[in-house]
């Protein structure tokens, strides 16, 4: 039996992070893609994960996410996919939601690339809601 290729790699990434948080795992390894790398960097900039490294040593590039250090709990309480392949969710800049009164973030795919909801609001551009994290 061959390995399954996910039809929604972003949902797969979020599930892997969610599962790792649930069992107090401190690191997650994912297959690399540019969009996953961008989402990872946004999570790091928002202090939801400690570190992002790209491993090019293996046959396929991998993304290593350090969710938390050994002695601390994960900063991610919940991570949810908002726009799904069967049902995309688009918003205008003014409609970008605030998560948990600003304690969480939304990640949005815009014409200027992937960014946090806050940056998209400041740039006054809308786009596709990818996920929310808090």
C-alpha positions as CSV (number, residue, x, y, z in Angstrom):
1,X,0.0,0.0,0.0
2,X,1.5,3.4,-1.0
3,X,1.4,6.5,1.2
4,X,-1.6,8.7,0.8
5,X,-1.1,12.2,-0.7
6,X,-3.3,14.7,1.1
7,X,-5.7,16.6,-1.1
8,X,-5.5,19.5,1.3
9,X,-1.9,19.9,2.5
10,X,-2.7,22.9,4.7
11,X,-5.4,20.9,6.6
12,X,-2.9,18.1,6.9
13,X,-0.3,20.5,8.4
14,X,-2.8,21.9,10.9
15,X,-3.9,18.4,11.9
16,X,-0.3,17.4,12.5
17,X,0.2,20.4,14.7
18,X,-3.1,19.9,16.5
19,X,-2.3,16.2,17.2
20,X,1.2,17.1,18.4
21,X,-0.2,19.7,20.8
22,X,-2.8,17.1,22.1
23,X,-0.1,14.6,23.1
24,X,2.4,17.3,24.3
25,X,4.9,16.6,21.5
26,X,7.5,19.4,21.1
27,X,8.4,19.0,17.5
28,X,6.5,18.3,14.2
29,X,8.0,17.3,10.9
30,X,6.1,18.1,7.7
31,X,6.7,17.7,3.9
32,X,7.8,21.1,2.6
33,X,5.8,23.4,0.4
34,X,6.2,27.2,0.1
35,X,2.7,27.9,1.5
36,X,3.4,25.7,4.6
37,X,6.7,27.5,5.0
38,X,5.0,30.9,5.0
39,X,2.2,29.8,7.4
40,X,5.0,28.4,9.7
41,X,6.8,31.7,9.6
42,X,3.7,33.7,10.5
43,X,3.1,31.3,13.5
44,X,6.6,31.9,14.6
45,X,6.3,35.7,14.2
46,X,3.1,35.6,16.3
47,X,5.0,33.6,19.0
48,X,2.8,30.5,18.6
49,X,5.8,28.3,17.8
50,X,9.4,28.6,18.9
51,X,11.3,27.8,15.7
52,X,11.0,26.8,12.0
53,X,13.8,25.1,10.2
54,X,13.9,23.8,6.6
55,X,15.8,20.5,6.2
56,X,17.2,19.9,2.8
57,X,19.3,16.9,3.7
58,X,16.7,14.3,2.9
59,X,15.5,13.3,-0.6
60,X,12.5,15.7,-0.1
61,X,12.6,19.0,1.7
62,X,11.0,19.0,5.2
63,X,9.8,21.6,7.6
64,X,10.7,21.1,11.3
65,X,8.5,23.1,13.7
66,X,9.5,23.4,17.3
67,X,6.1,23.9,19.0
68,X,7.6,24.5,22.5
69,X,10.7,23.8,24.5
70,X,10.8,20.6,26.6
71,X,9.8,22.3,29.9
72,X,6.8,24.4,28.7
73,X,3.3,23.7,27.3
74,X,2.4,24.6,23.8
75,X,1.2,28.2,23.1
76,X,-1.4,26.8,20.6
77,X,-4.7,26.1,22.3
78,X,-6.7,25.7,19.0
79,X,-5.8,25.7,15.3
80,X,-8.7,25.5,12.9
81,X,-8.9,25.5,9.1
82,X,-11.4,28.1,7.9
83,X,-11.4,27.8,4.1
84,X,-11.7,24.3,2.7
85,X,-11.1,23.1,-0.8
86,X,-14.8,22.4,-1.3
87,X,-15.8,25.7,0.3
88,X,-13.5,28.6,0.1
89,X,-14.0,31.6,2.4
90,X,-13.1,35.0,1.2
91,X,-13.2,38.3,3.1
92,X,-12.7,42.0,2.4
93,X,-10.1,43.9,4.5
94,X,-12.9,45.3,6.7
95,X,-14.4,41.9,7.3
96,X,-11.2,40.2,8.6
97,X,-12.2,38.6,11.9
98,X,-10.5,39.2,15.3
99,X,-9.8,36.0,17.2
100,X,-10.3,35.9,21.0
101,X,-10.2,39.7,21.3
102,X,-6.8,39.9,19.6
103,X,-5.2,37.1,21.6
104,X,-5.3,34.9,18.5
105,X,-4.6,35.4,14.8
106,X,-6.1,34.6,11.5
107,X,-3.8,33.7,8.6
108,X,-5.0,35.0,5.2
109,X,-3.9,34.4,1.6
110,X,-3.9,37.7,-0.2
111,X,-2.7,38.9,-3.6
112,X,0.4,40.1,-1.9
113,X,1.1,36.7,-0.4
114,X,0.2,34.9,2.9
115,X,0.0,37.2,5.9
116,X,-1.6,37.5,9.3
117,X,-5.1,39.2,9.4
118,X,-3.6,42.2,11.2
119,X,-1.1,42.9,8.4
120,X,-3.8,42.4,5.8
121,X,-6.0,44.9,7.6
122,X,-3.2,47.4,7.7
123,X,-2.4,46.9,4.0
124,X,-6.2,47.1,3.4
125,X,-6.3,44.0,1.3
126,X,-8.7,41.0,1.7
127,X,-8.3,37.5,0.6
128,X,-8.9,33.9,1.4
129,X,-9.1,32.9,5.1
130,X,-6.7,30.0,5.7
131,X,-6.9,29.3,9.4
132,X,-7.3,30.8,12.9
133,X,-5.0,30.1,15.8
134,X,-5.1,30.9,19.5
